[in-house]
Amino acid sequence: MKLRTTHNSIRIRIRKSEIEELKAEGQVVERIRFPLGTLLRFALEIDEQAEGVTASLADTFLRVSIPNKEANTWINSNQVGIEKRIPVPEGEELHLLIEKDFPCLDRPEEDKSDTFWELAPESPEAC
């Protein structure tokens, strides 16, 4: 699972095997360990109770949740992504983009075997 962030924007790209894990386990969790021992975890999860896509941060754990019905539609179709804009304080928005991962043709060293070749544009220039 890949995580990209910019100002008030979170983009998650998920591979085929991780879609299967999400479907079977209800979540996919990644972690990044930093030199002084701090651990950053981030998860994409299916939430049976949620009415919409949500994001939360507690301590060093970022969770992005998708309602069950919306997750199942996305997982079991050719739908590439889920995009939401959630109001946050000070009149701003949190932009969430959750996507099936395409192969990066501009990165020849990257393993592309677990990506969604069949959904990728015919000739993508870059990821």
C-alpha positions as CSV (number, residue, x, y, z in Angstrom):
1,M,0.0,0.0,0.0
2,K,1.4,3.4,-0.9
3,L,0.6,6.6,1.0
4,R,1.1,10.0,-0.5
5,T,0.3,13.3,1.2
6,T,0.3,16.9,0.4
7,H,-1.5,19.9,2.0
8,N,-4.8,18.4,3.3
9,S,-4.6,15.6,0.8
10,I,-4.2,11.8,1.4
11,R,-3.8,9.4,-1.5
12,I,-3.7,5.7,-1.0
13,R,-2.8,3.3,-3.8
14,I,-3.5,-0.4,-3.1
15,R,-2.2,-3.5,-5.0
16,K,-4.3,-6.6,-6.0
17,S,-3.0,-8.7,-3.1
18,E,-3.9,-5.9,-0.6
19,I,-7.4,-5.7,-2.1
20,E,-7.8,-9.4,-1.3
21,E,-6.5,-8.8,2.2
22,L,-9.0,-5.9,2.6
23,K,-11.8,-8.1,1.4
24,A,-10.8,-11.0,3.7
25,E,-9.6,-9.2,6.8
26,G,-11.5,-5.9,6.6
27,Q,-8.3,-3.9,6.7
28,V,-4.8,-3.5,5.4
29,V,-2.1,-2.0,7.7
30,E,1.3,-0.7,6.8
31,R,4.0,0.6,9.1
32,I,7.1,2.7,8.9
33,R,9.8,2.4,11.6
34,F,11.9,5.5,12.2
35,P,15.5,5.5,13.5
36,L,14.7,6.5,17.1
37,G,12.0,3.8,17.3
38,T,8.9,5.8,16.5
39,L,6.4,3.8,14.5
40,L,4.0,5.3,12.0
41,R,1.1,3.1,11.1
42,F,-1.5,3.7,8.5
43,A,-4.5,1.6,7.6
44,L,-7.3,1.3,5.0
45,E,-10.3,-0.4,6.5
46,I,-13.9,-1.4,5.9
47,D,-16.2,0.1,8.5
48,E,-19.5,-1.7,8.9
49,Q,-21.0,1.3,10.8
50,A,-19.7,4.2,8.8
51,E,-22.0,6.3,6.7
52,G,-19.2,7.8,4.6
53,V,-15.5,7.7,4.0
54,T,-13.6,9.0,7.0
55,A,-10.0,9.6,8.1
56,S,-8.7,9.8,11.7
57,L,-5.3,10.2,13.3
58,A,-4.6,9.1,16.9
59,D,-1.1,9.1,18.2
60,T,0.9,7.8,15.2
61,F,-1.9,5.8,13.6
62,L,-3.7,7.1,10.5
63,R,-6.9,5.3,9.6
64,V,-8.9,5.7,6.4
65,S,-12.2,3.9,6.6
66,I,-14.7,3.1,3.8
67,P,-18.3,2.1,4.5
68,N,-19.0,-1.6,3.8
69,K,-21.3,-1.1,0.8
70,E,-19.0,1.4,-0.9
71,A,-16.0,-0.8,-0.3
72,N,-17.6,-3.9,-1.7
73,T,-18.7,-2.0,-4.8
74,W,-15.2,-0.7,-5.4
75,I,-13.4,-4.0,-4.6
76,N,-15.7,-6.1,-6.9
77,S,-15.7,-3.8,-9.9
78,N,-13.5,-2.0,-12.4
79,Q,-14.0,1.2,-10.5
80,V,-10.5,2.6,-10.1
81,G,-10.9,4.8,-7.1
82,I,-12.9,6.4,-4.3
83,E,-12.6,10.2,-3.9
84,K,-14.0,12.3,-1.1
85,R,-13.7,15.8,0.2
86,I,-14.4,16.1,3.9
87,P,-14.8,19.5,5.6
88,V,-12.2,20.2,8.4
89,P,-11.8,23.2,10.7
90,E,-11.0,26.7,9.4
91,G,-13.1,26.2,6.3
92,E,-10.7,23.8,4.7
93,E,-11.2,20.3,3.2
94,L,-9.4,17.0,3.6
95,H,-9.1,15.4,0.1
96,L,-9.1,11.6,0.2
97,L,-8.2,9.5,-2.9
98,I,-8.1,5.7,-2.6
99,E,-7.1,4.0,-5.8
100,K,-6.2,0.6,-7.2
101,D,-2.5,0.7,-8.0
102,F,-1.4,0.9,-11.7
103,P,2.0,-0.2,-13.0
104,C,4.6,2.6,-13.1
105,L,6.1,2.4,-16.5
106,D,8.6,5.2,-15.7
107,R,10.1,3.0,-12.9
108,P,11.6,0.0,-14.6
109,E,13.0,-1.4,-11.3
110,E,9.6,-1.6,-9.6
111,D,7.8,-4.9,-9.3
112,K,4.6,-4.4,-11.3
113,S,3.2,-8.0,-11.1
114,D,0.7,-7.1,-8.3
115,T,-0.8,-4.0,-10.0
116,F,-4.0,-3.4,-12.0
117,W,-2.6,-3.6,-15.5
118,E,-6.0,-4.2,-16.9
119,L,-7.4,-0.9,-15.6
120,A,-4.3,1.2,-16.5
121,P,-4.5,3.7,-19.4
122,E,-3.0,2.3,-22.7
123,S,0.2,4.4,-22.4
124,P,0.5,6.1,-19.0
125,E,3.4,8.6,-19.0
126,A,4.0,8.4,-15.2
127,C,2.4,7.3,-12.0
